[in-house]
Structures are given as structure tokens and as C-alpha cells.
Amino acid sequence: MKSLTVATIQTHPVFGHVEENIEAALEFIPDDCDLAVLPELFSTGYQFRDKTEAMGLAEELTGNAETGAATKRLTRAASESGTTIVAGLAEKDGDRLFNSSVLFRPDGSREIYRKVHLFMDEKSIFTPGDLGFPVFEACGTTIGMMICFDWIFPEAARSLALAGAEIICHPSNLLLPWCQAAMVTRCQENMVHAVTSNRVGTENRTGTTDLGNSATEMIGGELVFSGRSQIVEPQGNILSSLNATETGVAVATIQIVEKDKQFTQRNNLFEDRRPELYWS
Ligand code: ACM
């Protein structure tokens, strides 16, 4: 059994104020923390007007390119604090843009996940992720990443769990109000921990947000981010959380029992699966 201190950090990014957004988020990382998770697109803000605007704010994460402001600063913060940091960033790779999540280890190395399931107008800006659902060894355990709307596809969390993730880091900019409850189920059905780190505040940079169904009534023309960041353990208990409007950090000490998928004496979560009977 391994004990880890994890933190979910909830911020209020101001669109395009990259340096301020980075410093505001880093302020919340507590001392003696093993893993801190920041929101999706935490340094730039969410609602890009077009791909050109997003390109101007995106950072290169692979190859030998000079890295951008957030990558440099988070690499340094992870090294100085000894904390593994996971954060959502806009990534440029040639002429493609990805909505990515980056894991920064204290030793200076980093890993990437590119959002597979793009939400609404993200489809006009970003390329869907092309790296699948990898898992990584970090802070003494196995970590998987997914981003915001990936929550509605149970295959995302399941893929990470099957690959061995013990903690799912989930940077988010949530709009619909259902994710926080759904993540409780994702944790139970996969026997994993999840750290959902959401933002608060509003953005209204394009004037219209028509979701084309009942969700439009909930969201209207302005994007209102729903906060309520949370840390959930495998039995579905919410160990620590923030409210819908505050910025700050919620911390929990979690116990990791590695590769334990025994649900009852006679039920193993993975061994009892019947994939030959499932529609793909
Ligand atoms: C979302 O996926 N950011 C709603």
C-alpha cells in the first residue's frame, strides 16, 4: 500500500493572460504534495475565436523545439517542489493543434496525452488526440490522463484502468453539470482514484454557444464553468472538493492498493468482463 498526497487546483484563468494564469495556479500548489492537477487549458483560457488565435498561444511539447512559457515554468516548479504536476495546455505540432494534458516529473521529464473526444467548437480548433490512452509511471504509481469531456465516454477511463492506471488525472473546463457525479461512477466501475480539476468563471468570446439540444438552455450564450473540482477514491467517496465559484486547492491523502480489482470474494472487475459479448 502506498500513501500519496494529491491536490486538485481550481483556478479562474483570464483569457490570454498566460503569465498571470500560470503564477496564479502555481500559488495553490501546497508544500509536501506528491501530485498536483491543474485545469484544462489553464494558462491560455478556453474559448479561442479561431485556430490562428489558438496557434499564437499554443506551445510545442515534442521534439527539440524551444518550449513555451507554461512548459518552462511547470518544469521548474516540479523540480523545485518535488511535486509531479499535471496541467492542460494548448499544444502545437507543425500545423496541428491539440488540446493536451502534460505530466511534469520533478526530474525534468514530461509525458503527454492529447484529448481524444473534442467538445463542441473545440472541433473547429483542435485535431482529435492521436496517442490513445497511455499510462505513465510517476510519483511511485501509475498515472493516466483524460481531459474534460472524455468523462462522458466510459471507454476513456476503462482504457486507462485496463492499462494499469491507479490515478486518473482529469484537467477540465466543465460546462455541463453531470461530470462530477459521473466521475464517482468511473472510479467505482474501474476501482481507480480520479482527480478532476476544473476552472470557474465565465467566457463569452464568440457570442454564441448553441449546443443544439436541451444543454443549450443550461449553458446559453455565455460559457459558465462549473468548478466543483474533486478527488474521488475507488469506492466512490469524494475525499476533498471545492465549490462552484471559489478558486483554491483541495487536498487528500490517498492509499493506493496496486492492481487490486477484486470487487467481492467472487468478483474480479477485469477477469469477470465478457468482451466477446459486448458491442464495440
Ligand atoms: C470540455 O470538454 N471542456 C467541455
Residues whose N, C-alpha, C, O or C-beta is under 5 A from the ligand:
A	BS01	ACM	F119 C148 F149 N173 L174 L175
